[in-house]
């Protein structure tokens, strides 16, 4: 009897320690590649599969991304790219308003858009999953046609 009480107490203590070690938040950085090449620009979302299903978004620039403060646990990942916006339309003879570097559109630069399969932008079809752990970590993603 005494032995089973001690064993039960030990199991309870182990469960409490494991429960305290889980949870928390993580920061995930990495590279997104399509057909072996870094994705020039886009957006990435980490959708937590625990609790209130938190969504953390980040931009992809030159293939690199960083998401911060995502709840530790399993996530589904989505990736999307967007074609550049056309230049703003202005009346003939009127000069468009330029940004600090002379650009007239905030969209991705011409030639930088890479079309990826739409499935990667849909949480139920992307097939991209990961388990976030507490602290900083790296997770690289390879997309295929």
Helices and strands as residue ranges (DSSP letters): H 2-21, E 25-34, E 37-38, E 41-48, E 55-61, E 64-71, E 73-80, G 118-121, E 128-132, E 135-138, E 141-143
